Amino acid sequence: MKESSKESNEEEITQEETAQTIFLIGDSTMANYADDYEPGKDYMETRYPVTGWGQVFQQFFVKDSLAEVKNIIQTDSVIVDDRARGGRSTRTFFQEGRWRGVFEDLQENDIVIIQFGHNDAAENKTERYVNIEGYKEFLRLFVSQSREKGATPIILTPVARNYPWEDGHLQNVHGDYDQAPKDLAEEMQVELIDLNQLSMDYFSKKGKDFVTENYFMNLPAGKYEAYPDGQDDNTHFQPKGAEAIAQLVFNELKKINTK
């Protein structure tokens, strides 16, 4: 017998009520470009193949894989709510009210994954730049207010850029903006995923040529509608790069125990 629309709606509401939400807050490397990122513009025509790792994160939380993260996920379903936005630092994410929106929606046992640093460090862009102390202070705010709601904050170091390479190994380009989240995680006893180191090591194993062509937004002319002249971009990801980073984060979630 075909399920009635009422039964279907009730099931949907029940699932939403029992699901655990993972909020993602951060910058363009984490953002979901396909989710009405630019209202009125078609993603495939105007942005594809650029893909934030948060954009592909939901697919890791299918029923079969939830058992792998049972020490952090308390329910039988997960909703990934990606609030990350391109060009945002910790300061601008807060000032624009984006954090307020997350805070208002937070429920007990939700998870907040926090990844900034790329834009905080941009000294040449004063509209987004935040010094190290300011960066740490906004991270403290996100952590403490997440905990106020009974949610679990997880801090990430900023994901690697595709430079500089030395002797076949990708190096750290983030300086103190890599160390600051580690210091804060220790100070506040927060779970930390060292995504910078993980991604540097992973990309290094794959090799510079492979990563440059397949993971980052280095595109030949004429291949994609959104980039007719091609693209040289060693910060943002193609789908395969986003999936690789999402897998690294998921793997680390398996090691976290909040019970």
Phi and psi in degrees as a GROMACS rama.xvg file:
@    title "Ramachandran Plot"
@    xaxis  label "Phi"
@    yaxis  label "Psi"
@TYPE xy
-71.7947  134.63  LYS-2
-67.5739  133.176  GLU-3
-70.382  157.646  SER-4
-64.9912  -31.7654  SER-5
-65.3211  -46.2905  LYS-6
-62.4119  -39.6282  GLU-7
-63.6243  -43.3371  SER-8
-65.6133  -39.3104  ASN-9
-65.0338  -39.0536  GLU-10
-64.8507  -39.316  GLU-11
-65.2185  -43.6211  GLU-12
-63.73  -43.7768  ILE-13
-60.562  -42.3044  THR-14
-62.6277  -42.7018  GLN-15
-64.038  -37.1067  GLU-16
-69.7134  -31.5198  GLU-17
-96.632  -10.8459  THR-18
-73.4055  150.677  ALA-19
-98.7625  133.267  GLN-20
-99.984  134.936  THR-21
-106.949  109.885  ILE-22
-87.5878  134.813  PHE-23
-110.98  122.455  LEU-24
-123.982  132.999  ILE-25
170.488  -150.366  GLY-26
-111.511  -162.166  ASP-27
-63.7221  -27.0439  SER-28
-70.2751  -16.0987  THR-29
-108.366  -14.6772  MET-30
-68.4644  159.576  ALA-31
-103.951  102.264  ASN-32
-78.6526  -15.2128  TYR-33
-90.9757  -9.13015  ALA-34
-101.083  68.5204  ASP-35
52.7576  37.9751  ASP-36
-61.4296  -41.8725  TYR-37
-123.8  95.0619  GLU-38
-50.8122  135.129  PRO-39
86.125  -5.89886  GLY-40
-113.219  137.62  LYS-41
-81.3298  123.08  ASP-42
-56.2735  -46.2086  TYR-43
-64.5258  -31.8157  MET-44
-84.3393  -32.5197  GLU-45
-110.817  -20.3025  THR-46
-131.228  -34.0123  ARG-47
-54.551  135.765  TYR-48
-99.9942  14.239  PRO-49
-59.2907  132.985  VAL-50
-144.942  122.104  THR-51
-79.4717  152.038  GLY-52
-67.3643  -26.5814  TRP-53
-66.7076  -23.8448  GLY-54
-64.8268  -28.1214  GLN-55
-111.863  10.2781  VAL-56
-74.062  -33.2331  PHE-57
-57.0242  -36.2598  GLN-58
-64.8263  -14.3701  GLN-59
-81.6953  -9.69288  PHE-60
-110.189  41.0979  PHE-61
-75.3442  165.632  VAL-62
-53.6913  -43.546  LYS-63
-65.3007  -29.6974  ASP-64
-92.1783  -11.6546  SER-65
-62.9021  -29.5265  LEU-66
-62.1393  -25.284  ALA-67
-73.6822  -20.4726  GLU-68
-119.473  31.6732  VAL-69
-64.8719  -18.8211  LYS-70
-82.6032  -4.97  ASN-71
-125.842  -22.6854  ILE-72
-100.798  122.985  ILE-73
-96.3684  -7.93821  GLN-74
-122.488  179.135  THR-75
-97.4595  9.77234  ASP-76
-152.871  152.767  SER-77
-131.156  137.196  VAL-78
-113.165  121.148  ILE-79
-90.1174  117.108  VAL-80
-110.345  99.0849  ASP-81
-89.0086  105.746  ASP-82
-101.356  2.85935  ARG-83
-60.4547  152.919  ALA-84
-147.303  139.126  ARG-85
-60.9838  142.853  GLY-86
79.0711  3.50365  GLY-87
-94.7539  137.492  ARG-88
-100.798  176.008  SER-89
-56.2997  -40.9323  THR-90
-66.8972  -49.3031  ARG-91
-70.7453  -30.7432  THR-92
-61.9654  -37.9776  PHE-93
-74.7825  -47.6705  PHE-94
-63.902  -31.0663  GLN-95
-81.1678  0.0560128  GLU-96
83.1204  8.30548  GLY-97
-68.9028  -39.2323  ARG-98
-67.2501  -37.991  TRP-99
-57.685  -41.2927  ARG-100
-61.2668  -40.5674  GLY-101
-66.8591  -47.9157  VAL-102
-57.021  -41.9364  PHE-103
-66.4511  -29.0386  GLU-104
-91.0519  -12.7071  ASP-105
-63.8073  136.427  LEU-106
-119.605  161.463  GLN-107
-56.9162  138.226  GLU-108
77.3023  -2.16043  ASN-109
-65.867  166.613  ASP-110
-122.533  138.835  ILE-111
-120.764  112.623  VAL-112
-98.7397  122.908  ILE-113
-115.582  117.103  ILE-114
-138.632  102.741  GLN-115
-126.681  -168.609  PHE-116
121.551  -40.2035  GLY-117
-57.5694  -47.783  HIS-118
-90.3647  -26.666  ASN-119
-58.1489  -35.7885  ASP-120
-82.249  -3.74538  ALA-121
-78.9263  81.2996  ALA-122
-60.6444  -28.413  GLU-123
-80.5356  -3.25205  ASN-124
-123.083  87.9245  LYS-125
-63.3986  -24.0194  THR-126
-67.7872  -17.5118  GLU-127
-124.127  -16.8499  ARG-128
-60.6476  138.291  TYR-129
-136.472  130.821  VAL-130
-71.7603  172.645  ASN-131
-58.561  -43.239  ILE-132
-65.9657  -39.1018  GLU-133
-65.5663  -41.79  GLY-134
-55.7794  -48.107  TYR-135
-66.631  -36.1223  LYS-136
-66.4531  -40.9374  GLU-137
-69.8922  -35.0906  PHE-138
-62.5541  -40.5238  LEU-139
-58.4805  -42.4444  ARG-140
-63.1903  -46.6863  LEU-141
-61.7536  -39.8611  PHE-142
-67.7425  -51.1233  VAL-143
-66.2769  -38.579  SER-144
-75.1857  -29.3967  GLN-145
-62.2476  -44.4704  SER-146
-65.9159  -32.7198  ARG-147
-56.3734  -35.1916  GLU-148
-87.9736  1.24242  LYS-149
79.6809  16.167  GLY-150
-93.3264  163.003  ALA-151
-104.958  113.447  THR-152
-84.0973  144.275  PRO-153
-133.028  122.337  ILE-154
-95.831  138.345  ILE-155
-114.872  141.271  LEU-156
-72.2442  155.231  THR-157
-64.617  139.933  PRO-158
-63.9242  149.579  VAL-159
-65.0213  149.122  ALA-160
-92.4563  166.833  ARG-161
-88.1546  45.7421  ASN-162
-174.368  157.223  TYR-163
-85.3106  153.906  PRO-164
-104.683  135.816  TRP-165
-136.681  124.01  GLU-166
52.0544  40.8803  ASP-167
80.4829  6.26633  GLY-168
-124.974  133.177  HIS-169
-71.2436  136.758  LEU-170
-106.043  164.724  GLN-171
-75.1738  123.469  ASN-172
-104.579  -1.99132  VAL-173
-95.7648  -7.82194  HIS-174
54.2332  -132.374  GLY-175
-66.4902  -18.4252  ASP-176
-76.0426  -9.4463  TYR-177
-87.5142  -39.7467  ASP-178
-75.1405  -35.8954  GLN-179
-56.2796  -45.464  ALA-180
-62.8966  -33.2639  PRO-181
-66.184  -43.949  LYS-182
-62.7358  -42.5066  ASP-183
-67.9813  -38.7307  LEU-184
-61.5952  -38.9752  ALA-185
-68.9773  -43.4362  GLU-186
-59.8476  -43.7088  GLU-187
-102.077  4.24789  MET-188
54.7696  53.7442  GLN-189
-106.539  146.287  VAL-190
-63.028  136.837  GLU-191
-127.993  136.123  LEU-192
-114.462  118.359  ILE-193
-83.8272  74.7024  ASP-194
-67.5354  -29.3957  LEU-195
-60.6475  -51.6326  ASN-196
-66.5197  -42.4184  GLN-197
-60.1818  -44.3038  LEU-198
-73.1802  -36.6245  SER-199
-59.9684  -45.3624  MET-200
-66.6684  -42.8821  ASP-201
-65.0664  -47.2316  TYR-202
-63.3004  -37.4779  PHE-203
-62.698  -38.047  SER-204
-65.6945  -35.3925  LYS-205
-74.5023  -28.9561  LYS-206
96.2419  145.842  GLY-207
-57.3464  -47.5076  LYS-208
-63.6874  -44.179  ASP-209
-64.2236  -47.3994  PHE-210
-63.2919  -43.641  VAL-211
-60.7517  -41.7576  THR-212
-82.2868  -37.1542  GLU-213
-104.022  -24.2239  ASN-214
-105.689  -37.7698  TYR-215
-100.723  166.499  PHE-216
-80.8352  55.1149  MET-217
-101.353  103.154  ASN-218
-119.304  140.774  LEU-219
-75.5686  154.915  PRO-220
-64.532  142.121  ALA-221
84.4482  -3.14495  GLY-222
-88.2353  -36.1385  LYS-223
-122.741  138.571  TYR-224
-58.5571  -38.5372  GLU-225
-74.4764  -16.3178  ALA-226
-134.635  68.0529  TYR-227
-60.3883  -28.9099  PRO-228
-95.1222  6.63937  ASP-229
83.5349  -173.879  GLY-230
-157.958  140.881  GLN-231
-121.857  101.2  ASP-232
-145.418  113.82  ASP-233
-108.11  26.8667  ASN-234
-117.144  -44.4278  THR-235
-96.0216  157.496  HIS-236
-104.617  148.747  PHE-237
-81.6985  169.674  GLN-238
-52.8842  -42.4873  PRO-239
-64.9619  -36.2913  LYS-240
-67.8827  -43.1099  GLY-241
-61.2876  -42.7533  ALA-242
-64.4465  -37.5723  GLU-243
-64.1978  -42.4525  ALA-244
-68.6339  -42.8105  ILE-245
-59.5427  -37.7553  ALA-246
-65.1976  -40.8488  GLN-247
-60.1807  -43.7277  LEU-248
-66.0477  -44.9378  VAL-249
-60.0646  -42.0263  PHE-250
-58.7956  -38.2579  ASN-251
-72.9463  -31.5444  GLU-252
-62.3506  -29.5801  LEU-253
-61.5038  -25.5491  LYS-254
-89.6154  -8.92706  LYS-255
-91.7281  134.434  ILE-256
-125.005  113.613  ASN-257
-107.809  2.62943  THR-258
